[in-house]
Amino acid sequence: MSLAKTYLQVGQHRIYAVNLQASSSSVVYNMIYDGYATGRSFWGIQRNHRNEIYISSPYYEYLSKITNPDTYGASGLNLDEIYLQGKKTYLGLPQQLLMTNIVEPECIPYKILQNTEPNVDYIHAVSDYIIASDNYSVNAGNGHIGMKAGNYIKLLPNTYIKGGSDFLATIAPCKEIIEESIQKHPINHQEKVSLTLDLTNNVDTEIVNVYPNPASDFIKIDTKTKVLAWELYDISGKIVLKGNSDKIDVKSMTKGAYVLSVTIEKGIKVSKKIIVK
C-alpha cells in the first residue's frame, strides 16, 4: 500500500488504511489507529524520499510513523516515532512545491536577505549559501519564493513564512553550474549513465590564499598557478570589483565583509571571505 492508499481523516482522531485495488464497487478499509481513547488527533500526513509516511498532531512534540504502509491489513502506527526536540507541529507538515515555471536568476556566490521579501515568483540561487536575516518574511503577495544554495540555507530568528505564500528551500547546484558541467562533459545518449549528486566540495581552497585579511589598502592573491580572473562581491551578491591581476586595490572600498571569487588555471574557482577595514 503506497501513500495513495493511506487515508488520513484530517482534524479527527482516526487513521484508516484503504485498499484501492479491492475498492471497486465499495470502499475496502480498516482502522489503523483510534485516538479517541488517548485524546490524540491528527492534522498532516507526508511521505519522505525514503517512502516513509509520517503524521503530525497539533501542538505535539512527536511525529507518528505508519508501519508496513505497503501491506494492507498489516499497517500500523508508531505513535511517538520522532521527538521534535521540544518544538511542536501546528496544522501539518511541509509539502513539496512545484516551482519549475519560475525563471532562475544568475548564479552568484552567496546572498544575505534583508527584511521583507521584495520579489514575486522568484528563486534565489547561489553556489555557496543563503542567510535570511532577522525579521525576514514571505507574504501572500510574494507568490512562489524559492531558495537554492550549494552549501547551506540559514533562517535566522523571527523569520516568517506567512499564510497564503509558497516557500521552498533546497540544497542544489545553481542552474549555470549544471549547464557548465554538461558543456564540459557531454553525454553520449547511447551509453548507460548513472547520475549522483555530490554535495561535497572537492576543490582545495588552500591552493589560493589572500593577505592581508582584514585589509585597508591592498589584497594580495597568493597561488602557485596563474590567476585568470577574480570578482569581488558585496553582501547583497553584487559585483563591486573585478580584474585578472594578483593584487587588488581596496583603498576606496566601503568597510565591511566581501566575498572574493578567484578563477585560476583549468577553470578552478575558489571563494574567500575578506574584510575591508
C-alpha positions as CSV (number, residue, x, y, z in Angstrom):
1,M,0.0,0.0,0.0
2,S,1.5,3.3,-1.1
3,L,0.8,6.8,0.2
4,A,-2.2,7.0,-2.1
5,K,-3.7,4.0,-0.2
6,T,-3.4,5.5,3.2
7,Y,-6.2,7.8,4.2
8,L,-6.0,10.4,7.0
9,Q,-9.2,11.8,8.4
10,V,-7.8,15.3,8.9
11,G,-8.6,17.0,12.2
12,Q,-10.1,13.9,13.7
13,H,-8.8,11.1,15.8
14,R,-8.8,8.1,13.5
15,I,-6.5,6.9,10.8
16,Y,-7.7,4.5,8.1
17,A,-5.9,2.3,5.5
18,V,-7.8,1.9,2.2
19,N,-7.2,-1.0,-0.2
20,L,-7.6,0.8,-3.5
21,Q,-7.1,-2.4,-5.6
22,A,-10.1,-4.1,-3.9
23,S,-12.2,-0.9,-3.7
24,S,-14.2,-1.2,-6.9
25,S,-17.9,-1.1,-6.1
26,S,-17.4,-0.1,-2.4
27,V,-14.5,1.1,-0.3
28,V,-12.5,-1.5,1.5
29,Y,-10.7,-0.1,4.5
30,N,-9.7,-0.8,8.1
31,M,-8.8,1.4,11.0
32,I,-5.0,1.8,11.8
33,Y,-5.4,3.8,14.9
34,D,-8.2,5.1,17.1
35,G,-7.2,8.2,19.0
36,Y,-10.4,8.7,20.9
37,A,-9.1,6.5,23.7
38,T,-5.9,8.6,24.1
39,G,-7.3,12.0,23.1
40,R,-4.9,12.2,20.2
41,S,-5.9,13.9,17.0
42,F,-4.1,14.2,13.6
43,W,-3.7,17.0,11.1
44,G,-1.0,16.4,8.5
45,I,0.5,13.5,6.5
46,Q,3.7,13.5,4.4
47,R,6.0,10.9,2.8
48,N,9.7,11.5,2.7
49,H,12.2,10.5,0.0
50,R,12.6,7.0,1.6
51,N,8.8,6.4,1.2
52,E,8.3,6.6,5.0
53,I,5.0,8.1,5.9
54,Y,4.8,10.5,8.9
55,I,1.7,12.1,10.6
56,S,1.6,15.2,12.8
57,S,-0.6,16.0,15.7
58,P,-1.5,19.6,16.6
59,Y,0.7,21.2,19.3
60,Y,2.5,17.9,19.9
61,E,6.2,17.3,20.3
62,Y,6.4,14.0,18.4
63,L,5.7,12.7,14.8
64,S,3.9,9.4,14.3
65,K,5.0,6.9,11.6
66,I,2.9,4.4,9.7
67,T,4.4,1.0,9.7
68,N,4.1,-1.5,6.8
69,P,2.4,1.0,4.6
70,D,2.6,-1.3,1.5
71,T,0.8,-4.2,3.1
72,Y,-2.9,-3.8,3.6
73,G,-4.1,-5.4,6.8
74,A,-0.7,-5.2,8.4
75,S,-0.3,-1.4,8.6
76,G,0.0,0.2,12.0
77,L,1.2,3.3,13.7
78,N,4.2,4.1,15.9
79,L,2.7,6.9,17.9
80,D,5.8,8.7,19.1
81,E,8.4,7.9,16.4
82,I,10.4,11.1,16.2
83,Y,11.0,13.6,19.0
84,L,11.0,17.2,17.8
85,Q,13.5,18.5,20.3
86,G,10.9,20.4,22.3
87,K,9.3,22.0,19.2
88,K,5.7,21.3,18.2
89,T,3.8,20.9,14.9
90,Y,0.8,23.0,14.2
91,L,-1.6,22.4,11.2
92,G,0.5,20.0,9.2
93,L,3.8,19.0,7.6
94,P,5.8,20.7,4.7
95,Q,4.5,19.8,1.3
96,Q,6.6,19.7,-1.9
97,L,6.0,22.8,-4.1
98,L,6.3,22.7,-7.9
99,M,8.2,25.8,-9.0
100,T,9.5,24.7,-12.4
101,N,7.9,27.6,-14.3
102,I,9.8,30.2,-12.3
103,V,12.8,31.7,-14.0
104,E,16.0,31.2,-12.1
105,P,18.3,34.3,-11.9
106,E,22.0,34.5,-12.5
107,C,24.0,32.3,-10.1
108,I,26.1,34.2,-7.6
109,P,28.4,33.0,-4.8
110,Y,26.2,33.9,-1.8
111,K,23.3,36.1,-0.7
112,I,22.1,37.7,2.5
113,L,18.4,38.6,2.5
114,Q,17.1,41.6,4.5
115,N,13.6,42.1,6.0
116,T,10.5,41.6,3.8
117,E,10.9,39.6,0.6
118,P,10.7,42.1,-2.3
119,N,10.2,39.7,-5.2
120,V,7.2,37.9,-6.6
121,D,7.6,34.3,-8.0
122,Y,11.4,34.2,-7.6
123,I,14.2,31.8,-6.9
124,H,17.3,33.0,-5.0
125,A,20.1,30.8,-6.5
126,V,23.6,30.8,-5.2
127,S,26.6,28.5,-5.4
128,D,27.5,28.7,-1.6
129,Y,25.0,29.9,1.0
130,I,21.9,32.0,1.7
131,I,21.2,33.7,5.0
132,A,17.8,35.2,5.7
133,S,18.5,37.8,8.4
134,D,16.3,38.8,11.4
135,N,12.7,39.6,10.6
136,Y,12.8,38.2,7.0
137,S,9.3,37.4,5.9
138,V,7.5,36.0,2.9
139,N,3.9,37.3,2.5
140,A,1.0,36.1,0.4
141,G,1.7,38.7,-2.2
142,N,5.1,37.3,-2.9
143,G,3.7,34.2,-4.6
144,H,6.2,31.4,-5.0
145,I,9.6,32.1,-3.4
146,G,12.4,29.6,-3.6
147,M,15.9,29.4,-2.2
148,K,18.6,27.2,-3.8
149,A,22.1,27.0,-2.4
150,G,25.0,24.6,-3.0
151,N,26.2,24.6,0.7
152,Y,23.6,25.7,3.2
153,I,20.5,27.9,3.8
154,K,20.1,29.6,7.3
155,L,16.9,31.2,8.5
156,L,17.7,33.5,11.5
157,P,15.2,34.2,14.3
158,N,11.9,35.9,13.6
159,T,11.7,34.5,10.1
160,Y,8.0,34.4,9.0
161,I,6.6,32.4,6.1
162,K,3.1,33.8,6.2
163,G,-0.3,32.2,5.2
164,G,-1.0,32.3,1.5
165,S,2.6,32.3,0.4
166,D,4.6,29.4,-1.1
167,F,8.2,28.8,0.1
168,L,10.7,26.1,-0.9
169,A,14.4,25.8,0.2
170,T,16.6,23.2,-1.4
171,I,20.3,22.3,-1.3
172,A,21.2,22.1,-5.0
173,P,23.8,23.5,-7.5
174,C,22.9,26.6,-9.5
175,K,21.4,26.3,-12.9
176,E,24.5,27.8,-14.5
177,I,26.8,25.3,-12.7
178,I,24.8,22.4,-14.1
179,E,24.8,23.8,-17.6
180,E,28.6,24.4,-17.5
181,S,29.2,20.8,-16.3
182,I,27.1,19.5,-19.2
183,Q,29.0,21.5,-21.8
184,K,32.4,20.3,-20.4
185,H,31.2,16.7,-20.2
186,P,28.7,16.0,-23.0
187,I,26.7,12.8,-22.5
188,N,26.7,10.1,-25.1
189,H,23.0,9.1,-25.2
190,Q,23.9,5.6,-26.5
191,E,25.7,4.8,-23.2
192,K,24.2,3.9,-19.9
193,V,24.7,6.7,-17.5
194,S,24.5,6.8,-13.7
195,L,24.0,10.2,-12.1
196,T,24.7,11.1,-8.5
197,L,24.6,14.3,-6.6
198,D,27.8,15.1,-4.7
199,L,27.3,17.9,-2.2
200,T,31.0,17.9,-1.1
201,N,33.4,20.4,-2.3
202,N,36.4,18.7,-3.8
203,V,38.4,21.9,-4.5
204,D,41.2,22.5,-2.1
205,T,40.7,26.1,-1.0
206,E,44.2,26.3,0.3
207,I,45.6,26.4,-3.3
208,V,44.7,30.1,-3.1
209,N,45.5,32.4,-0.2
210,V,44.7,36.1,0.3
211,Y,46.5,38.5,2.6
212,P,46.4,40.7,4.5
213,N,42.9,39.9,5.7
214,P,41.5,42.2,7.1
215,A,43.0,44.8,4.7
216,S,42.8,48.5,4.2
217,D,45.0,49.2,1.2
218,F,45.7,46.2,-1.0
219,I,44.9,42.5,-1.0
220,K,47.4,40.0,-2.5
221,I,46.3,36.8,-4.2
222,D,48.9,34.1,-3.5
223,T,48.7,31.0,-5.6
224,K,51.3,28.7,-7.4
225,T,49.1,28.7,-10.5
226,K,48.1,31.6,-12.8
227,V,45.3,33.9,-11.8
228,L,42.9,34.1,-14.7
229,A,40.3,36.4,-13.2
230,W,38.7,37.5,-9.9
231,E,35.5,39.1,-8.8
232,L,34.7,40.8,-5.6
233,Y,31.1,40.7,-4.3
234,D,29.4,42.7,-1.6
235,I,26.9,41.2,1.0
236,S,24.0,41.6,-1.5
237,G,25.8,39.5,-4.1
238,K,26.6,42.4,-6.4
239,I,30.0,42.5,-8.2
240,V,31.8,45.7,-7.0
241,L,35.3,45.0,-8.5
242,K,36.8,42.6,-10.9
243,G,40.2,42.0,-12.6
244,N,42.9,39.5,-13.5
245,S,46.0,40.6,-11.6
246,D,47.2,39.1,-8.3
247,K,46.8,42.4,-6.5
248,I,43.5,44.2,-5.5
249,D,43.3,47.8,-4.5
250,V,40.7,48.2,-1.8
251,K,41.5,51.7,-0.5
252,S,38.3,53.2,-1.9
253,M,36.1,50.3,-0.8
254,T,33.5,50.7,1.9
255,K,34.4,49.0,5.1
256,G,32.7,45.6,5.6
257,A,32.6,41.9,4.6
258,Y,33.1,40.8,1.0
259,V,33.5,37.5,-1.0
260,L,36.4,37.2,-3.4
261,S,35.9,34.6,-6.2
262,V,39.2,33.7,-7.8
263,T,39.5,31.7,-11.1
264,I,42.8,30.0,-11.7
265,E,44.2,27.6,-14.3
266,K,41.9,24.8,-15.5
267,G,38.9,27.0,-14.7
268,I,39.1,26.2,-11.0
269,K,37.2,28.7,-8.8
270,V,38.0,29.4,-5.2
271,S,36.0,31.7,-2.9
272,K,37.4,33.6,0.0
273,K,35.7,35.8,2.6
274,I,37.6,39.0,3.2
275,I,37.2,42.1,5.4
276,V,38.0,45.6,4.3
277,K,38.7,47.8,7.4
